[in-house]
């Protein structure tokens, strides 16, 4: 494999994938009590806009990424997501700028990244989910890699420090790397035997990637997956296969997940004392 380190300024741009349909969030959940604002956002499948003490979850996500050193944000949204655009156009921002890229149809995560190509330009970009809260100290470590990279969260830390059921963690994609810490593969839906063999220090992917502009060539080169979508994982694999340096940064941290209505209370509790500044 030929590695090509990228000599350029420290990364400061973020692409947040906020186009998801929120199918799981739309489903009612027995025994879950929501405020009127939370119920409205959940019914619309807008996970990122679930209210936490009067501020949307996405505010907390952006604020943490700003703490990690990122200040230029692109929200990938659908044409129907005027609520997100109206909110961020009108809210006070002192340390971040926010623009939008429209993903016309929900054709997958790689398609979502592809529509942000003009925003990225010749810079590296951090690509993350809108329904995950990533710890800023972990994300800050990605800014130190020379080209592309991804955070690998140890399974034991995800179980101990996240709000995600351990059985779900067992099903997460595993990151495979060589002796020098370079990504060799992403194993999706790993077989239980593979999971057990990997042990508690196995590194799982939570879709937190720092990517060089080569990602856009990758997004335009891959085929649709069996689900009929263009997947960011396939684009990352394409980059690795075509000689991209791709560091795996292991971290002993958890990630907060806002996938369904049952997640809301635990996220509110975990972030209730976090200061948010955009």
C-alpha positions in Angstrom: 0.0 0.0 0.0 1.3 3.5 -0.8 0.6 6.1 1.9 0.4 9.7 1.0 0.5 12.0 4.0 -1.2 15.3 3.4 0.8 18.4 4.4 -1.8 21.2 5.1 -3.3 23.3 7.8 -5.0 21.7 10.8 -8.5 20.6 9.9 -11.3 22.9 11.0 -14.3 21.9 8.8 -17.1 19.5 9.7 -19.8 17.8 7.6 -22.7 16.6 9.8 -25.0 14.1 8.2 -28.5 15.2 9.3 -30.6 13.9 6.4 -31.6 10.6 8.0 -35.2 9.6 8.0 -35.3 8.8 11.7 -37.4 5.7 11.3 -36.6 4.3 14.8 -37.2 7.7 16.4 -40.7 8.0 14.8 -41.8 4.7 16.5 -43.7 5.1 19.7 -42.1 3.6 22.8 -44.0 2.3 25.8 -43.2 4.0 29.1 -41.3 6.9 27.5 -42.5 10.3 28.5 -41.7 13.3 26.2 -42.2 17.0 26.3 -44.3 18.5 23.6 -41.2 19.8 21.8 -39.5 16.4 22.0 -42.6 14.6 20.8 -43.0 16.8 17.8 -39.3 16.4 16.8 -39.5 12.6 17.4 -42.7 12.3 15.3 -40.9 14.1 12.4 -37.9 11.8 12.8 -35.6 14.8 13.4 -33.3 13.2 15.9 -30.9 16.1 15.8 -33.6 18.5 16.9 -34.7 16.7 20.0 -34.9 19.3 22.7 -32.6 19.0 25.8 -33.4 21.7 28.3 -34.7 23.9 25.6 -31.8 23.5 23.1 -31.7 20.9 20.3 -29.4 17.9 20.7 -27.4 19.1 17.6 -26.4 22.2 19.5 -24.5 20.0 22.0 -22.9 18.0 19.2 -21.7 21.2 17.4 -20.5 22.8 20.7 -18.4 19.7 21.6 -16.9 19.7 18.1 -16.1 23.4 18.5 -14.4 22.6 21.8 -12.3 20.1 19.8 -11.0 22.8 17.5 -13.5 22.8 14.6 -15.3 26.1 13.6 -16.7 25.7 10.0 -19.8 23.4 9.8 -21.9 22.1 6.9 -25.2 20.4 7.8 -26.3 18.0 5.1 -30.1 18.1 5.2 -33.1 17.2 3.1 -35.1 19.8 1.1 -37.9 19.4 3.6 -35.7 20.3 6.7 -36.6 23.9 6.9 -36.8 23.7 10.7 -33.1 23.0 10.9 -32.2 25.8 8.5 -34.5 28.3 10.2 -33.2 27.5 13.6 -29.5 27.8 12.7 -30.0 30.9 10.6 -31.5 32.7 13.5 -29.6 31.4 16.6 -26.7 33.3 18.1 -23.3 32.0 16.9 -20.0 33.4 18.3 -17.4 30.8 17.4 -18.8 28.7 14.5 -20.2 29.3 11.0 -22.9 27.0 9.6 -23.9 26.4 6.0 -26.1 23.8 4.4 -25.8 21.2 1.6 -29.0 19.7 0.3 -29.2 15.9 -0.3 -32.2 15.7 -2.5 -33.0 12.1 -1.9 -31.9 9.7 0.9 -29.5 7.7 -1.1 -27.1 6.8 1.7 -24.2 8.3 3.8 -21.7 8.5 1.0 -24.2 10.4 -1.1 -24.7 12.7 1.8 -20.9 13.4 2.0 -20.7 13.9 -1.8 -23.2 16.8 -1.7 -20.8 18.7 0.6 -17.9 18.6 -1.9 -18.1 22.4 -2.6 -18.0 23.1 1.1 -14.9 21.0 1.6 -13.0 22.3 -1.4 -9.3 21.2 -1.0 -9.5 20.9 2.8 -9.8 17.8 5.0 -13.2 17.5 6.6 -14.5 15.7 9.7 -17.6 13.7 8.9 -19.9 12.7 11.7 -23.5 11.6 12.4 -26.0 14.1 13.7 -27.5 11.7 16.2 -24.2 10.9 18.0 -22.5 13.0 20.7 -18.7 12.5 20.4 -16.4 13.4 23.3 -14.3 16.5 22.3 -11.0 15.1 23.7 -11.3 12.1 21.5 -12.2 14.1 18.4 -9.4 16.5 19.0 -6.9 13.6 18.6 -8.1 13.2 15.0 -6.7 16.6 14.1 -3.2 15.2 14.7 -3.3 12.6 12.0 -1.4 13.5 8.7 -4.1 12.4 6.2 -7.3 10.5 6.8 -8.2 8.8 10.0 -11.0 7.5 12.2 -11.7 7.0 15.8 -11.9 3.5 17.1 -13.8 3.2 20.3 -13.0 0.2 22.5 -15.9 -2.1 23.0 -15.4 -2.0 26.8 -15.5 1.8 26.9 -18.6 1.9 24.7 -20.4 -0.5 27.0 -19.2 1.4 30.2 -19.5 5.0 29.1 -22.2 5.2 26.5 -26.0 5.0 26.7 -26.1 2.1 24.1 -27.2 -1.4 25.0 -24.3 -3.9 25.1 -26.0 -6.2 22.6 -26.2 -3.3 20.1 -22.5 -2.6 20.7 -21.7 -6.2 19.9 -23.3 -5.7 16.5 -21.3 -2.5 15.6 -18.8 -2.5 12.8 -15.2 -3.5 13.8 -12.2 -1.6 12.7 -9.3 -3.8 11.5 -5.8 -2.3 11.4 -2.2 -3.4 10.8 0.7 -3.2 13.2 1.3 0.4 12.3 -2.3 1.4 13.1 -3.4 1.8 9.5 -6.9 0.8 8.7 -7.2 -2.3 6.6 -10.9 -3.1 6.7 -14.2 -2.2 8.4 -16.1 -5.4 9.3 -19.8 -4.7 9.3 -22.3 -6.8 11.1 -19.5 -9.0 12.5 -20.2 -12.7 13.2 -20.5 -13.4 17.0 -17.5 -15.6 16.9 -15.4 -12.7 15.4 -16.7 -10.4 18.1 -15.8 -12.8 20.9 -12.4 -13.4 19.4 -11.7 -9.7 19.2 -12.3 -9.3 22.9 -13.2 -6.2 25.0 -10.4 -4.1 23.5 -11.8 -4.5 20.0 -12.3 -1.1 18.2 -15.7 -0.3 16.9 -16.6 2.4 14.4 -19.0 5.2 15.3 -18.8 7.0 11.9 -16.3 9.6 13.1 -14.0 10.1 10.1 -11.4 12.8 9.2 -11.2 12.6 5.4 -9.0 14.1 2.7 -10.6 15.3 -0.6 -10.0 11.9 -2.0 -13.3 10.9 -0.3 -15.2 12.7 -3.1 -13.6 10.6 -5.8 -14.4 7.6 -3.6 -18.0 8.6 -3.2 -18.4 8.9 -7.0 -16.6 5.6 -7.7 -18.5 3.1 -5.4 -21.5 1.1 -6.3 -24.8 0.9 -4.3 -24.8 -1.5 -1.4 -27.3 -4.4 -1.0 -29.5 -1.9 0.7 -29.6 0.2 -2.4 -27.6 3.1 -0.9 -24.2 4.6 -1.3 -22.4 3.8 1.9 -19.6 5.9 3.6 -18.0 2.6 4.7 -17.6 1.5 1.1 -16.1 4.9 0.2 -13.6 4.5 3.0 -12.7 1.0 1.9 -12.2 2.4 -1.7 -9.8 5.0 -0.3 -7.8 2.4 1.6 -7.7 0.2 -1.5 -6.4 3.1 -3.5 -3.4 3.9 -1.3 -4.9 6.4 1.1 -3.1 6.7 4.5 -5.8 6.0 7.0 -4.9 6.1 10.7 -7.1 4.4 13.4 -7.0 6.4 16.6 -8.0 4.1 19.5 -9.9 5.9 22.3 -11.2 4.7 25.7 -14.4 6.8 25.5 -18.1 6.3 24.9 -20.5 7.9 22.5 -24.0 9.1 23.3 -26.6 7.9 20.8 -29.9 9.6 20.0 -31.5 6.9 17.8 -34.9 6.2 19.4 -37.3 7.7 22.0 -35.9 5.4 24.7 -32.5 7.2 24.3 -33.7 10.7 25.1 -33.8 10.5 28.9 -30.3 9.1 29.2 -28.9 11.8 26.8 -30.7 14.5 28.8 -29.2 13.2 32.0 -25.7 12.9 30.6 -25.6 16.3 29.0 -27.7 18.3 31.5 -24.6 20.1 32.9 -22.8 20.7 29.7 -22.3 24.3 28.7 -23.2 25.0 25.1 -21.7 27.8 23.0 -22.0 27.9 19.2 
